[in-house]
Amino acid sequence: MHEEKIKGRRVIIRVMGFTNRIQTLTQQFVTDGFEIETISGVIDEIFDKGIAKIVDEFCDDPQTKSLIGLPERVKISSRIRLRLARKTEEKIRRLQNKAWFKVIDYHPDEREIREVKDFYLSLNGTLKMEEHKRKKRTRVPYPSDIDMALLTYSKKTGAPIVTNDSDLTDFKEELEGKGLCSGIIVVP
């Protein structure tokens, strides 16, 4: 639990459950001798896009507000956003220095990306995709290039993707069933 003052009210933000699940899962992987990998595009996107912008998108997302126990109408202050951005950057830098964490230089070919994009486009107009787009507040039926690259990397290496990204988790069964990734471990 984390406490902040928002609009003059004390608000308890429920982030520990999510953080604890990630830390427990990471520790389990490390203890079992696994390395944790991500593709270079993920790290590049974080720093190219800017951590502050990512934090802003996270704070403005209705799903985030629901996760931490805030009403959708409440705006998270710039002071809190700045603190989150600083903590996030610090954690990413520390993570990059861990012996068990690897950033892999991976660039899928266009055919692999096209296969993933075609899969998502084939779902356009279905009830499941329309609900997903409404929840994400987007008109685009497919995920970012980085998410599609993660899927192709998973398929190529046999490594599962550990994520809470709804672009992947909402279609977990379909992606796995079509063999577009080796597996998706959903972190609720």
ABEGO torsion letter per residue (X at the ends): XBBBBBGGBBBBBBAAAAAAAAAAAAAAAAAAGBBBBBBAAAAAAAAAAEAAAAAAAAAABAAAAAAAGBBAABBBBAAAAAAAAAAAAAAAAAAAABAABBBBBBBBBAAAAAAAAAAAAAABGBAAAAAAAAAAGBABABBBAAAAAAAAAAAAAGBBBBBABAAAAAAAAAAAAAGABAEBBBBX
